[in-house]
């Protein structure tokens, strides 16, 4: 395959679930349509994962710790870039830029800031490739949520002649609503894997519930589900809205379990709680879709949660429309977010304003990201 110089980009993603780093190398045509050339995945070291989790809350010497964690993260980013290139016929010189989101450790748009750990200058030095990063802050500065970042990308690759919803099930769930001849809409709906992973780690010592099998052995506790939804005001907020570990974390979950009269380490309730957390994700997604896209003909699902069969079955039962993985339309569930950041880097270099007031609530359209030249 002949690659046109300057047409290739690498996207890097390490999401809220902290399950590793995904890299996608893609070529974009003049309209921004991608062709994936290679991919790579690099696991986070346990020590770095623990530190990134710890940095989600205030702690001793956190500024120095955050800087060191950023450098360690970027070392793994550089490894992912190296592997993606090694799996292709593309050279470093043919890559226009890397889109590197970084690791979100604070997301407080209502207070006017968002913080992603990253060291883009270091990444440019390690790879010899221009880096585009810091995608959220301009939108937040313009009064927006700074999230979700991907609806315009979804519009470019997933648009259909009917109303379609794209659901990303990472640590947090977010939806993009695509209608023909209309600007995309999008917002976070609440927790996806973040609470299910936490509960699974507490009770099984495994990082996540593979394919949702453990939770599928439990029974949804309707009383707990009601507490989880009705005792959290965030769910009732209208879009635009976004969230993260700042809200949905262990403290939040323990408080709701206490309200529902469930002991956190009750062995008889472990799988029931996991099933209920799965139902929380399904219910909050379904409510958002029914309220804002009742005419949706199908739901395309990506992210790690797309492999949770019980969760997808829940969504089918609640929505009554087709629910499929994004693989059905040619982009693998694990590739979508990394590919989106390759596209965001492309859009930055093209001078395209990809943030939309209808999505984030910002005062206007903005070009996202900042550049660290090679």
C-alpha positions as CSV (number, residue, x, y, z in Angstrom):
1,X,0.0,0.0,0.0
2,X,1.4,3.4,-0.9
3,X,1.0,6.0,1.8
4,X,0.8,9.7,0.9
5,X,3.3,11.6,3.1
6,X,1.6,13.7,5.7
7,X,-1.7,11.8,5.6
8,X,-1.1,9.5,8.6
9,X,-2.0,10.1,12.2
10,X,-1.7,8.1,15.4
11,X,-4.3,8.3,18.1
12,X,-3.7,7.3,21.7
13,X,-6.2,6.6,24.4
14,X,-6.0,5.6,28.0
15,X,-9.5,5.9,29.4
16,X,-11.2,6.1,32.7
17,X,-11.2,2.3,33.0
18,X,-7.4,2.3,33.2
19,X,-7.3,-1.0,31.3
20,X,-4.4,0.0,29.1
21,X,-3.3,2.2,26.2
22,X,-4.8,1.8,22.8
23,X,-3.0,3.1,19.7
24,X,-4.4,3.3,16.2
25,X,-2.4,4.4,13.1
26,X,-4.7,5.7,10.4
27,X,-4.6,7.5,7.1
28,X,-7.2,10.2,6.5
29,X,-8.4,11.4,3.1
30,X,-9.2,15.1,2.4
31,X,-12.7,14.6,3.9
32,X,-11.3,13.1,7.1
33,X,-12.5,9.6,6.3
34,X,-10.1,7.1,8.0
35,X,-8.4,3.9,6.9
36,X,-6.9,2.0,9.8
37,X,-3.4,0.8,9.0
38,X,-2.4,-0.8,12.3
39,X,-3.2,-0.9,16.0
40,X,-1.4,-1.7,19.2
41,X,-2.3,-2.1,22.9
42,X,0.1,-1.6,25.8
43,X,-1.0,-2.5,29.4
44,X,-0.5,0.0,32.2
45,X,1.9,-1.2,34.9
46,X,0.2,-2.0,38.2
47,X,2.2,0.7,40.0
48,X,1.2,3.4,37.4
49,X,-2.4,2.3,37.5
50,X,-2.5,2.5,41.3
51,X,-0.9,6.0,41.2
52,X,-3.3,7.3,38.5
53,X,-6.2,6.1,40.6
54,X,-4.7,7.7,43.7
55,X,-4.2,11.0,41.9
56,X,-8.0,11.2,41.3
57,X,-8.2,12.6,44.8
58,X,-6.0,15.1,46.7
59,X,-3.0,13.7,48.5
60,X,0.5,14.4,49.8
61,X,3.0,15.9,47.3
62,X,0.5,15.4,44.5
63,X,2.0,17.9,42.1
64,X,5.4,16.1,42.0
65,X,3.6,12.8,41.9
66,X,1.4,13.9,39.0
67,X,4.4,15.1,37.0
68,X,6.2,11.8,37.5
69,X,3.1,9.8,36.6
70,X,2.7,11.9,33.4
71,X,6.3,11.1,32.4
72,X,5.7,7.4,33.1
73,X,2.5,7.4,31.1
74,X,4.2,9.0,28.2
75,X,6.9,6.4,28.2
76,X,4.1,3.8,27.6
77,X,2.5,6.1,25.0
78,X,5.8,6.1,23.1
79,X,6.0,2.3,23.3
80,X,2.5,2.1,21.8
81,X,3.5,4.5,19.0
82,X,6.5,2.3,18.3
83,X,4.5,-0.8,18.2
84,X,1.8,0.7,15.9
85,X,4.5,1.7,13.5
86,X,6.2,-1.6,13.7
87,X,3.0,-3.3,12.6
88,X,2.7,-1.2,9.5
89,X,4.7,-0.1,6.5
90,X,4.6,3.5,7.7
91,X,7.8,5.4,8.8
92,X,8.0,8.1,11.4
93,X,8.4,10.8,8.8
94,X,5.0,9.8,7.2
95,X,3.1,10.6,10.4
96,X,1.8,14.1,10.6
97,X,0.9,14.0,14.3
98,X,0.0,12.0,17.3
99,X,-3.3,12.8,19.0
100,X,-2.7,12.1,22.7
101,X,-5.6,12.8,25.1
102,X,-3.7,12.1,28.4
103,X,-5.3,10.6,31.5
104,X,-8.1,12.6,33.1
105,X,-7.6,12.9,36.9
106,X,-10.0,15.8,37.5
107,X,-12.9,16.9,35.4
108,X,-14.7,19.9,37.0
109,X,-16.1,22.0,34.2
110,X,-18.7,23.6,36.6
111,X,-15.7,25.0,38.4
112,X,-14.0,26.0,35.1
113,X,-11.2,23.4,34.8
114,X,-10.3,19.9,33.6
115,X,-7.0,18.2,34.1
116,X,-5.4,15.4,32.1
117,X,-2.0,14.0,33.0
118,X,0.2,14.1,30.0
119,X,3.7,15.2,28.9
120,X,3.2,16.1,25.2
121,X,6.7,17.7,24.9
122,X,8.3,14.6,26.2
123,X,6.2,12.4,23.8
124,X,7.4,14.6,20.9
125,X,11.0,14.1,21.9
126,X,10.6,10.4,22.4
127,X,8.9,9.8,19.1
128,X,10.2,12.5,16.8
129,X,6.5,13.2,15.8
130,X,4.4,16.3,16.3
131,X,2.0,15.9,19.2
132,X,-1.5,17.4,19.5
133,X,-2.9,17.3,23.1
134,X,-4.9,19.2,25.6
135,X,-8.2,18.8,23.8
136,X,-10.6,19.7,26.5
137,X,-9.4,23.0,28.0
138,X,-10.3,25.4,25.2
139,X,-13.9,24.2,25.2
140,X,-14.0,24.6,29.0
141,X,-12.5,28.1,28.7
142,X,-15.4,28.9,26.4
143,X,-17.9,27.9,29.1
144,X,-18.4,24.3,27.8
145,X,-18.2,20.9,29.5
146,X,-15.1,19.9,27.5
147,X,-16.8,16.6,26.9
148,X,-17.7,14.5,25.1
149,X,-15.1,15.2,22.5
150,X,-16.1,12.7,19.8
151,X,-19.6,13.5,18.4
152,X,-18.2,15.2,15.2
153,X,-16.0,12.3,14.6
154,X,-18.9,9.9,15.1
155,X,-20.9,12.0,12.6
156,X,-18.1,11.5,10.1
157,X,-17.8,7.7,10.3
158,X,-21.2,6.5,11.6
159,X,-23.8,8.7,10.0
160,X,-26.8,6.9,8.6
161,X,-30.0,7.8,6.6
162,X,-31.9,7.3,9.9
163,X,-31.5,8.5,13.4
164,X,-28.7,6.6,15.0
165,X,-27.2,6.6,18.5
166,X,-23.5,5.8,19.2
167,X,-22.8,4.6,22.7
168,X,-19.3,4.5,24.1
169,X,-19.1,2.3,27.2
170,X,-15.7,3.2,28.7
171,X,-15.4,4.0,32.4
172,X,-18.2,6.6,31.8
173,X,-21.0,6.1,29.3
174,X,-21.6,8.8,26.7
175,X,-23.9,8.9,23.7
176,X,-23.9,10.7,20.3
177,X,-27.2,11.3,18.6
178,X,-26.9,11.4,14.8
179,X,-29.7,12.6,12.6
180,X,-29.6,13.1,8.8
181,X,-28.9,16.7,7.9
182,X,-28.5,17.8,11.5
183,X,-25.7,18.7,13.9
184,X,-24.8,15.8,16.2
185,X,-25.8,15.9,19.8
186,X,-24.0,14.2,22.7
187,X,-23.5,14.0,26.4
188,X,-22.4,11.7,29.2
189,X,-25.2,9.5,30.7
190,X,-23.4,8.2,33.8
191,X,-21.2,5.4,34.9
192,X,-20.4,2.5,32.5
193,X,-17.5,0.3,33.6
194,X,-16.1,2.5,36.3
195,X,-18.3,1.1,39.1
196,X,-18.6,-2.4,37.8
197,X,-14.8,-2.6,37.5
198,X,-14.4,-1.2,41.0
199,X,-16.8,-3.8,42.5
200,X,-15.3,-6.7,40.6
201,X,-11.8,-5.7,41.8
202,X,-13.0,-5.5,45.4
203,X,-14.6,-9.0,45.4
204,X,-12.8,-11.1,42.8
205,X,-9.3,-9.5,42.6
206,X,-9.8,-9.3,38.8
207,X,-9.5,-6.0,37.0
208,X,-12.9,-6.3,35.3
209,X,-15.9,-8.7,34.8
210,X,-14.9,-10.4,31.6
211,X,-17.8,-10.4,29.2
212,X,-20.1,-9.6,32.1
213,X,-20.2,-13.2,33.2
214,X,-19.8,-12.7,36.9
215,X,-22.5,-10.1,37.1
216,X,-24.8,-12.2,34.9
217,X,-24.9,-14.7,37.8
218,X,-26.6,-12.2,40.1
219,X,-30.1,-10.7,40.4
220,X,-30.8,-7.0,40.1
221,X,-31.7,-5.5,43.4
222,X,-34.6,-3.1,42.5
223,X,-34.4,-1.2,45.8
224,X,-30.6,-0.6,45.4
225,X,-31.2,0.4,41.7
226,X,-33.8,3.0,42.8
227,X,-31.4,4.4,45.4
228,X,-28.5,4.6,42.9
229,X,-30.6,6.6,40.4
230,X,-33.0,8.6,42.5
231,X,-30.5,9.7,45.2
232,X,-28.1,11.1,42.6
233,X,-29.1,14.6,41.4
234,X,-26.7,14.5,38.4
235,X,-28.9,12.0,36.6
236,X,-31.7,14.5,36.5
237,X,-29.6,17.3,35.0
238,X,-30.4,18.2,31.4
239,X,-27.6,18.1,28.8
240,X,-25.0,19.4,28.1
241,X,-23.4,17.5,31.0
242,X,-20.4,15.4,31.7
243,X,-18.9,13.4,34.6
244,X,-16.1,11.2,35.8
245,X,-14.5,9.6,38.8
246,X,-14.8,12.9,40.6
247,X,-18.4,11.9,41.2
248,X,-18.8,8.1,40.5
249,X,-16.2,6.5,42.8
250,X,-15.9,4.2,45.8
251,X,-17.1,6.7,48.3
252,X,-20.2,7.4,46.2
253,X,-21.0,3.7,45.9
254,X,-20.5,2.9,49.6
255,X,-22.8,5.7,50.5
256,X,-25.6,4.3,48.3
257,X,-25.0,0.8,49.5
258,X,-25.4,2.1,53.1
259,X,-28.6,3.9,52.1
260,X,-30.0,0.6,50.7
261,X,-28.9,-1.4,53.8
262,X,-26.2,-3.5,52.0
263,X,-22.9,-4.2,53.6
264,X,-20.0,-3.7,51.2
265,X,-18.4,-7.1,51.9
266,X,-21.6,-9.1,52.3
267,X,-20.6,-12.3,50.4
268,X,-24.2,-13.2,49.7
269,X,-24.9,-9.9,47.8
270,X,-21.7,-9.5,45.7
271,X,-23.0,-10.7,42.4
272,X,-26.4,-9.0,43.0
273,X,-24.7,-5.7,43.4
274,X,-22.7,-6.3,40.2
275,X,-25.9,-7.1,38.3
276,X,-27.5,-3.9,39.7
277,X,-24.5,-1.8,38.7
278,X,-24.9,-3.2,35.2
279,X,-28.6,-2.3,35.3
280,X,-27.7,1.2,36.5
281,X,-25.7,1.7,33.3
282,X,-28.4,0.2,31.1
283,X,-31.2,2.2,32.7
284,X,-29.4,5.6,32.6
285,X,-28.4,5.1,29.0
286,X,-31.9,4.0,28.0
287,X,-33.5,6.9,29.8
288,X,-31.2,9.3,27.9
289,X,-31.9,7.7,24.6
290,X,-35.7,7.6,25.1
291,X,-35.7,11.3,26.2
292,X,-33.5,12.7,23.5
293,X,-33.6,10.2,20.6
294,X,-36.9,8.3,20.8
295,X,-36.8,7.9,17.0
296,X,-33.5,6.1,17.0
297,X,-33.5,3.0,14.8
298,X,-30.3,1.5,16.1
299,X,-27.6,1.8,18.8
300,X,-24.0,1.3,17.9
301,X,-21.8,0.4,20.9
302,X,-18.1,0.7,21.3
303,X,-15.6,0.7,24.2
304,X,-14.8,-2.1,26.7
305,X,-18.4,-2.4,27.8
306,X,-19.4,-3.4,24.3
307,X,-18.2,-7.0,25.2
308,X,-20.6,-7.2,28.2
309,X,-23.3,-9.4,26.7
310,X,-25.7,-9.1,29.6
311,X,-25.4,-5.3,29.4
312,X,-26.2,-5.3,25.6
313,X,-29.1,-7.6,26.2
314,X,-30.4,-5.2,28.9
315,X,-30.2,-2.4,26.4
316,X,-32.1,-4.3,23.8
317,X,-34.9,-5.1,26.2
318,X,-35.1,-1.5,27.4
319,X,-34.9,0.2,24.0
320,X,-36.6,-2.2,21.6
321,X,-34.2,-1.1,18.8
322,X,-31.3,-2.8,17.2
323,X,-28.2,-2.8,19.4
324,X,-24.9,-3.7,17.7
325,X,-21.2,-3.4,18.2
326,X,-19.5,-0.9,15.9
327,X,-17.7,-3.8,14.3
328,X,-20.9,-4.2,12.2
329,X,-20.0,-0.9,10.4
330,X,-16.3,-1.6,10.0
331,X,-14.6,-0.1,13.1
332,X,-13.7,-2.4,16.0
333,X,-15.1,-1.6,19.4
334,X,-11.6,-1.1,20.9
335,X,-10.4,1.1,18.0
336,X,-13.1,3.8,18.1
337,X,-11.7,6.1,20.8
338,X,-8.1,5.9,19.8
339,X,-9.1,6.5,16.2
340,X,-11.1,9.5,17.3
341,X,-8.0,11.1,18.8
342,X,-6.1,10.5,15.6
343,X,-9.0,12.3,13.9
344,X,-9.0,15.1,16.4
345,X,-5.3,15.6,15.6
346,X,-6.1,15.7,11.9
347,X,-8.9,18.2,12.5
348,X,-6.6,20.4,14.6
349,X,-4.1,20.6,11.8
350,X,-6.8,21.3,9.3
351,X,-8.1,24.2,11.4
352,X,-11.5,22.6,11.9
353,X,-13.6,23.6,14.9
354,X,-14.9,20.3,16.2
355,X,-16.5,21.4,19.5
356,X,-20.2,22.2,19.2
357,X,-22.3,24.3,21.6
358,X,-25.1,21.8,21.2
359,X,-22.9,19.1,22.7
360,X,-20.8,20.9,25.3
361,X,-22.7,24.2,26.0
362,X,-19.7,26.3,25.0
363,X,-20.3,29.8,23.7
364,X,-19.3,28.8,20.2
365,X,-17.4,26.4,18.0
366,X,-13.8,26.0,18.9
367,X,-10.7,24.4,17.4
368,X,-9.5,21.9,20.0
369,X,-6.0,20.9,21.1
370,X,-2.6,22.5,21.3
371,X,0.5,21.6,19.3
372,X,4.0,20.5,20.3
373,X,6.0,20.3,17.1
374,X,8.4,17.5,16.5
